Amino acid sequence: MAGVPLPSTFPWAAMGVGVRGKPRRGMLRRAVFSDFQRKGLEDRFQMQKYISKPDRKKLAEKLGLKDSQVRILT
């Protein structure tokens, strides 16, 4: 496959610009949850798929997470 540039050689890759020409703010990192946190989230999801904002906040505090890390399914 000669002649096909690698993604790292694209001119916009070095400029910090996304494919659509918008500047990138930085890569979001995937959260790594402890076994305790993961189990707590899974157990709560099994009991209650849709969690209210107050319940989300309480669960986040209990698990040592930010409330934005506890998703509300809508």
Contact map, one row per residue, 1 for C-alpha under 8 A:
11110000000000000000000000000000000000000000000000000000000000000000000000
11110000000000000000000000000000000000000000000000000000000000000000000000
11111000000000000000000000000000000000000000000000000000000000000000000000
11111100000000000000000000000000000000000000000000000000000000000000000000
00111110110000000000000000000000000000000000000000000000000000000000000000
00011111110000000000000000000000000000000000000000000000000000000000000000
00001111110010000000000000000000000000000000000000000000000000000000000000
00000111110011000000000000000000000000000000000000000000000000000000000000
00001111111011000000000000000000000000000000000000000000000000000000000000
00001111111111000000000000000000000000000000000000000000000000000000000000
00000000111111100000000000000000000000000000000000000000000000000000000000
00000000011111111110000000000000000000000000000000000000000000000000000000
00000011111111111100000000000000000000000000000000000000000000000000000000
00000001111111111000000000000000000000000000000000000000000000000000000000
00000000001111111000000000000000000000000000000000000000000000000000000000
00000000000111111100001100000000000000000000000000000000000000000000000000
00000000000111111111111100000000000000000000000000000000000000000000000000
00000000000110011111111100000000000000000000000000000000000000000000000000
00000000000100001111110000000000000000000000000000000000000000000000000000
00000000000000001111110000000000000000000000000000000000000000000000000000
00000000000000001111111000000000000000000000000000000000000000000000000000
00000000000000001111111100000000000000000000000000000000000000000000000000
00000000000000011100111110000000000000000000000000000000000000000000000000
00000000000000011100011111100000000000000000000000000000000000000000000000
00000000000000000000001111100000000000000000000000000000000000000000000000
00000000000000000000000111110000000000000000000000000000000000000000000000
00000000000000000000000111111000000000000000000000000000000000000000000000
00000000000000000000000001111100000000000000000000000000000000000000000000
00000000000000000000000000111110000000000000000000000000000000000000000000
00000000000000000000000000011111000000000000000000000000000000000000000000
00000000000000000000000000001111100000000000000000000000000000000000000000
00000000000000000000000000000111110000000000000000000000000000000000000000
00000000000000000000000000000011111111000000000000000000000000000000000000
00000000000000000000000000000001111111000000000000000000000000000000000000
00000000000000000000000000000000111111100000000000000000000000000000000000
00000000000000000000000000000000111111110000000000000000000000100000000000
00000000000000000000000000000000111111111000000000000000000000110000000000
00000000000000000000000000000000111111111100000000000000000000000000000000
00000000000000000000000000000000001111111110000000000000000000000000000000
00000000000000000000000000000000000111111111000000000000000000100000000000
00000000000000000000000000000000000011111111100000000000000000000000010000
00000000000000000000000000000000000001111111110000000000000000000000000000
00000000000000000000000000000000000000111111111000000000000000000000000000
00000000000000000000000000000000000000011111111110000000000000000000000000
00000000000000000000000000000000000000001111111111000000000000000000000000
00000000000000000000000000000000000000000111111110000000000000000000000000
00000000000000000000000000000000000000000011111110000000000000000000000000
00000000000000000000000000000000000000000001111111100000000000000000000000
00000000000000000000000000000000000000000001111111100000000000000000000010
00000000000000000000000000000000000000000000100111110000000000000000000111
00000000000000000000000000000000000000000000000111111011000000000000000110
00000000000000000000000000000000000000000000000001111111000000000000000100
00000000000000000000000000000000000000000000000000111111100000000000000100
00000000000000000000000000000000000000000000000000011111110000000000000000
00000000000000000000000000000000000000000000000000111111111000000000000000
00000000000000000000000000000000000000000000000000111111111100000010011100
00000000000000000000000000000000000000000000000000001111111110000110000000
00000000000000000000000000000000000000000000000000000111111111000000000000
00000000000000000000000000000000000000000000000000000011111111100010010000
00000000000000000000000000000000000000000000000000000001111111111110110000
00000000000000000000000000000000000000000000000000000000111111111110000000
00000000000000000000000000000000000000000000000000000000011111111000000000
00000000000000000000000000000000000110010000000000000000001111111000000000
00000000000000000000000000000000000010000000000000000000000111111100000000
00000000000000000000000000000000000000000000000000000000000111111110110000
00000000000000000000000000000000000000000000000000000000100110011111110000
00000000000000000000000000000000000000000000000000000001101110001111111000
00000000000000000000000000000000000000000000000000000000000000000111111000
00000000000000000000000000000000000000000000000000000000000100001111111000
00000000000000000000000000000000000000001000000000000001001100001111111100
00000000000000000000000000000000000000000000000000000001000000000011111110
00000000000000000000000000000000000000000000000001111001000000000000011111
00000000000000000000000000000000000000000000000011100000000000000000001111
00000000000000000000000000000000000000000000000001000000000000000000000111
